[in-house]
């Protein structure tokens, strides 16, 4: 509690796939453009343009102020485009938001104690 909690997601790569539609190959590409973090403690959501970094990166942090159990979620918004049989890329208007499964966190309180180290 009241310590920085570092968050990040590994789901930050461009996704490519090709499907066949009515006999034509269709390339589809989804690029992550933003991440909306919901920390599960009632604070406002935080939207970032990066996925964060693993510790010690501490790019995206949150301080929980009360003990308890929370469910952290991240929604990744993707820009999408497609290319039918090599005719050129067409962009899908807007973004496609995908929310990942929640991560359960138990928020505890740490109490510092001064000690006299052995000499």
Residue pairs with C-beta under 8 A, 6 or more apart in sequence:
1 64
1 65
1 66
1 67
1 107
1 108
1 109
1 110
2 63
2 64
2 65
2 109
3 63
3 110
4 58
4 61
4 62
4 63
5 61
5 62
5 63
5 64
5 105
6 52
6 54
6 55
6 57
6 58
6 59
6 60
6 61
7 37
7 52
7 60
7 61
7 62
7 72
7 74
8 51
8 52
8 53
8 54
8 57
8 59
8 60
9 35
9 51
9 52
9 74
9 76
9 100
10 51
11 32
11 51
11 76
11 100
12 32
12 50
12 51
12 76
13 32
14 29
14 30
14 31
14 32
15 29
15 30
15 31
15 78
16 27
16 28
16 29
17 27
17 28
18 25
18 26
18 27
18 28
19 25
19 26
19 28
20 26
21 84
24 84
24 85
25 84
25 85
25 86
26 82
26 83
26 84
26 85
27 82
27 83
28 80
28 81
28 82
29 80
29 81
29 82
29 89
30 78
30 79
30 80
30 96
31 78
31 79
31 80
32 51
32 76
32 77
32 78
33 49
33 77
33 78
33 79
33 95
34 47
34 48
34 49
34 76
34 77
34 95
35 47
35 48
35 49
35 50
35 51
35 52
35 74
35 75
35 76
35 77
36 45
36 46
36 47
36 74
36 75
36 77
36 97
37 45
37 46
37 47
37 48
37 60
37 62
37 72
37 73
37 74
38 45
38 72
38 73
38 74
38 75
39 46
39 62
39 64
39 70
39 72
40 70
40 71
40 72
40 73
40 102
40 105
41 64
41 65
41 66
41 68
41 70
41 107
43 62
46 60
46 62
48 60
50 59
50 60
51 76
52 59
52 60
53 59
64 70
64 105
64 107
66 107
67 107
67 108
67 109
68 106
68 107
69 104
69 105
69 106
69 107
70 104
70 105
70 107
71 102
71 103
71 104
71 105
72 102
72 103
72 104
72 105
73 99
73 100
73 101
73 102
73 103
74 99
74 100
75 97
75 98
75 99
75 100
76 97
76 98
76 99
76 100
77 95
77 96
77 97
77 98
78 95
78 96
78 97
78 98
79 91
79 92
79 95
80 91
80 92
80 95
80 96
81 89
81 90
81 91
81 92
82 89
82 90
82 92
83 89
83 90
84 90
